[in-house]
Amino acid sequence: MQGKKVIIDVSHVAKLANLPLTQDEAKLFSHQLSSTLSYVQQLDKVATDDVEPTAQVTGLMNEFRDDVITQGFTQGEALKNAPEQHKGYFKVKSIF
């Protein structure tokens, strides 16, 4: 990438992200962006023709249980250890 083009790209992205950048910051970040992109371009040299695309490599599968409705607490059971209750509800301190 050309230096001036990268500075323009960094400034444009900063504007889209509503990040105010000074000219010095744009130059610094453009240098860092160029370095990063050059490093990532090395991946183009890796032979991946015989590698199958994959989303994960461990072979593990998610285990799900059936969604079965069971009996929950009654209102009285839920409230029996409450420090305070009022008319069948938990009573808590106001947060406002």
GROMACS elastic network, one bead per residue, 0.5 to 0.9 nm:
[ bonds ]
;  ai    aj funct       b0    kb
    1     4     6  0.86426   500
    1     5     6  0.70030   500
    1     6     6  0.66415   500
    1    34     6  0.69244   500
    1    37     6  0.88772   500
    1    38     6  0.89411   500
    2     5     6  0.53612   500
    2     6     6  0.63180   500
    2     7     6  0.88421   500
    2    34     6  0.88140   500
    3     6     6  0.52799   500
    3     7     6  0.63749   500
    3     8     6  0.88036   500
    3    27     6  0.85303   500
    3    30     6  0.73691   500
    3    31     6  0.77584   500
    3    34     6  0.81813   500
    4     7     6  0.51490   500
    4     8     6  0.63339   500
    4     9     6  0.86897   500
    4    27     6  0.88995   500
    4    30     6  0.87446   500
    5     8     6  0.50824   500
    5     9     6  0.61510   500
    5    10     6  0.86274   500
    5    30     6  0.89255   500
    6    10     6  0.60118   500
    6    11     6  0.84239   500
    6    26     6  0.88656   500
    6    27     6  0.85163   500
    6    29     6  0.89158   500
    6    30     6  0.54041   500
    6    31     6  0.80033   500
    6    33     6  0.77333   500
    6    34     6  0.72853   500
    7    10     6  0.50980   500
    7    11     6  0.60610   500
    7    12     6  0.84650   500
    7    23     6  0.86976   500
    7    26     6  0.58387   500
    7    27     6  0.59833   500
    7    28     6  0.88692   500
    7    29     6  0.79285   500
    7    30     6  0.52451   500
    7    31     6  0.83737   500
    8    11     6  0.50888   500
    8    12     6  0.60376   500
    8    13     6  0.86273   500
    8    26     6  0.82865   500
    8    30     6  0.85623   500
    9    12     6  0.50198   500
    9    13     6  0.61503   500
    9    14     6  0.84866   500
    9    30     6  0.80123   500
   10    13     6  0.52033   500
   10    14     6  0.60567   500
   10    15     6  0.85510   500
   10    26     6  0.61531   500
   10    27     6  0.84338   500
   10    29     6  0.69567   500
   10    30     6  0.60054   500
   10    33     6  0.81765   500
   11    14     6  0.50457   500
   11    15     6  0.61368   500
   11    16     6  0.86900   500
   11    19     6  0.89870   500
   11    20     6  0.87894   500
   11    21     6  0.72459   500
   11    23     6  0.85980   500
   11    26     6  0.61925   500
   11    30     6  0.88069   500
   12    15     6  0.50838   500
   12    16     6  0.62789   500
   12    17     6  0.86642   500
   13    16     6  0.50409   500
   13    17     6  0.61616   500
   13    18     6  0.84596   500
   13    19     6  0.84505   500
   14    17     6  0.50661   500
   14    18     6  0.59716   500
   14    20     6  0.66968   500
   14    21     6  0.69228   500
   14    26     6  0.86939   500
   15    19     6  0.58891   500
   15    20     6  0.70016   500
   15    21     6  0.84152   500
   16    19     6  0.76823   500
   17    20     6  0.88371   500
   21    24     6  0.79524   500
   21    25     6  0.57856   500
   21    26     6  0.61727   500
   22    25     6  0.51350   500
   22    26     6  0.62410   500
   22    27     6  0.86974   500
   23    26     6  0.50583   500
   23    27     6  0.62758   500
   23    28     6  0.86851   500
   24    27     6  0.51279   500
   24    28     6  0.62154   500
   24    29     6  0.86356   500
   25    29     6  0.60041   500
   25    30     6  0.83128   500
   26    29     6  0.51884   500
   26    30     6  0.58724   500
   26    31     6  0.85340   500
   27    30     6  0.50830   500
   27    31     6  0.62483   500
   27    32     6  0.87003   500
   28    31     6  0.52741   500
   28    32     6  0.63723   500
   28    33     6  0.86683   500
   29    33     6  0.59222   500
   29    34     6  0.84395   500
   30    34     6  0.60347   500
   30    35     6  0.85178   500
   31    34     6  0.51244   500
   31    35     6  0.62039   500
   31    36     6  0.86283   500
   32    35     6  0.50933   500
   32    36     6  0.61439   500
   32    37     6  0.86129   500
   33    36     6  0.50658   500
   33    37     6  0.60899   500
   33    38     6  0.84865   500
   34    37     6  0.51738   500
   34    38     6  0.60575   500
   34    39     6  0.85635   500
   35    38     6  0.51342   500
   35    39     6  0.62085   500
   35    40     6  0.86894   500
   36    39     6  0.51067   500
   36    40     6  0.62069   500
   36    41     6  0.86273   500
   37    40     6  0.50140   500
   37    41     6  0.60779   500
   37    42     6  0.89061   500
   38    41     6  0.51146   500
   38    42     6  0.69453   500
   39    42     6  0.56001   500
   39    43     6  0.79231   500
   40    43     6  0.57265   500
   40    44     6  0.79689   500
   41    44     6  0.55566   500
   41    45     6  0.77429   500
   42    45     6  0.55736   500
   42    46     6  0.74034   500
   43    46     6  0.53563   500
   43    47     6  0.87519   500
   44    47     6  0.79433   500
   45    48     6  0.89858   500
   47    50     6  0.78491   500
   47    51     6  0.84936   500
   48    51     6  0.51739   500
   48    52     6  0.82524   500
   49    52     6  0.81221   500
   51    54     6  0.88914   500
   54    57     6  0.69640   500
   56    59     6  0.71943   500
   56    60     6  0.85722   500
   57    60     6  0.82326   500
   58    61     6  0.88160   500
   64    67     6  0.88202   500
   65    68     6  0.85652   500
   69    72     6  0.88487   500
   71    74     6  0.86930   500
   73    76     6  0.78460   500
   73    77     6  0.57162   500
   73    78     6  0.58519   500
   74    77     6  0.51607   500
   74    78     6  0.62340   500
   74    79     6  0.86522   500
   75    78     6  0.51847   500
   75    79     6  0.62131   500
   75    80     6  0.85579   500
   75    88     6  0.72913   500
   75    89     6  0.85449   500
   76    79     6  0.51691   500
   76    80     6  0.58615   500
   76    88     6  0.78463   500
   77    80     6  0.52843   500
   77    81     6  0.80335   500
   78    81     6  0.72950   500
   78    82     6  0.78019   500
   79    82     6  0.51310   500
   79    83     6  0.86791   500
   79    84     6  0.86063   500
   79    85     6  0.72124   500
   79    88     6  0.75459   500
   79    89     6  0.74198   500
   79    90     6  0.68844   500
   80    83     6  0.86385   500
   81    84     6  0.86142   500
   82    85     6  0.65215   500
   82    90     6  0.66603   500
   82    91     6  0.82111   500
   83    90     6  0.82673   500
   83    91     6  0.80213   500
   83    92     6  0.89383   500
   84    89     6  0.87378   500
   84    90     6  0.63193   500
   84    91     6  0.52128   500
   84    92     6  0.73271   500
   85    88     6  0.64480   500
   85    89     6  0.54678   500
   85    92     6  0.81869   500
   86    89     6  0.53450   500
   86    90     6  0.64649   500
   86    91     6  0.58757   500
   87    90     6  0.85866   500
   92    95     6  0.88543   500
